[in-house]
Amino acid sequence: MVVFLRVLAGFLATVAGAVVIVPILVLVDLTSGGTGLGLCPGGLAACSNGYFTGPELFGLLTLALFVVGGALAVTLRVLRSVERRGGRVSAPR
């Protein structure tokens, strides 16, 4: 149980890091003449996205970060609880 929770916590931390890095990768791709990972298919000069594309992406990534962060917090709390009890998990009644 403890090993599973540690692996889950590591996975969630990795996902949170990936969510944080996505905007940086988009900007680096756009500045190097790319499509911004599909955000602007014609490149930055021919980008015809609306005004709300950026804030929509920001809101989606922020929501994803809060969900992953909450899941990580719950996982770490359960892990601490299990480790305090010596790794024993009580059976449901």
C-alpha angles and dihedrals in degrees: 000000000000092000091050092051092049092050090047091050091050092048092050091048089052091050091049090052091050091051090052093049097050096082090048091052091049092052093046090049092049094048092050091056098264131129096262091252089305097316092113108023093189095046128257096299093055098036109140100177119137127252093263099056094088096045090044091054090046092051093048093049092046091051091048091050092051092048093048091043091051092049089049092050092050091047092051092047091052090046092053090048093051092046091050090055090051096256094299117137116202118228117247117256 
